[in-house]
């Protein structure tokens, strides 16, 4: 019976972590779906969101929801600027040129923060009162932080689905993803649509940064690299370019990592994530929810 309690507790922990990965993966999958770009700077936008919330709490005295709103707004602006300055001039360049630019932008964000703030970890402010709900005489519990992560993640995912499927800009995003040339001939503003895609994805990454700060209680300027890559694996796992696939992949990634740690193999948690990527690419390259599609050349 004790093993069941351990399993249930790790399931709760895994869903919390998976929700965070899902928010980051959504940004990857949106950008890839629209312009076929793997934005490797996305993980560092998530890091910038965590620091935006950190300074909002310290300097402005913002509570959780205020810090969350400011972080999402800051990352929305940052994502838009990165797209406009770094990626738009390369819109008609080779994919490798854009990919190298994305990697360079990732290092630029990281080491700009290291230059100004140093590389040390900082304690994230306590924005929530300690709450704990016990089950099975305390053998299984869920914290207020985890409940908040569930709620915020679910709300943002549903909001994104409504934007994509029920708004004019959402229809434009789907049209550009399906056929950019045809969408342009139909009057869709391609540059504006791509900018909005980057903005929305970056805002979600900023929210994930705040949730990570709340969950782990510490942030640092290099925190974006590994979670960013794992979120990319999650997007591929679910089916990159597919929004429900990113959510599913993030959830599975969080559960896999949590159970690997819980059962005594924490040293290999990162290796397991990337071994999973190789396995997916060998067995089903399109991901769980992906379908085979002909690519125009």
Secondary structure, 3 states (H helix, E strand, C coil): CHHHHHHHHHHHHHHHHHHHHHHHHHHHHHHHHHHCCCCCCHHHHHHHHHHHHHHHHHHHCCCHHHHHHHHHHHHHHHHHHHHHHHHHHHCCCCHHHHHHHHHHHHHHHHHHHHHHHCCCCEECCCCCCCCEEEECCCCEEEEHHHHHHHHHHHHHHHHHHHHHHHCHHHHHHHHHHHCHHHHHHCCCCHHHHHHHHHHHHHHHHHHHHHHHHHHHCEECCCCHHHHHHHHHHHHHHHCCCCHHHHHHHHHHHHHHHHHHHHCCCHHHHHHHHHHHHHHHHHHCCCCCCCCCCCCCC
